[in-house]
Amino acid sequence: MTLPVNAEVKGVAEDADGGVYVALLSTDAKGVTTGGLYVTRDGGKTWTQVGKDRVLAAPAGSGLVCSADAGKTWAKRCPAAP
């Protein structure tokens, strides 16, 4: 897949195996804000959305938290995602 068009890059990180992670945020014409975390392992030729079945949030001062139940509960440690 390719990365979403007109998205704002909120963060970039590289893991020890050379995977590059990009956090994106975008707002559509109706004002709906969406975002996602994407990873590439081939220098940016292809991207995979990470944890698309999970809700991810980064509240001020709390780091990254995730929810596997649509936001009912939150955890600082997210289960491994493909």
Buried (B, 14 or more C-beta within 10 A) or exposed (E): EEBBEEBEEEEEEEEEEEBBBBBBBBEEEEEEEEBBBBBBBEEEEEBBBBBEEBBBEEEEEEEBBBBBEEEEEBEEEBEEBE
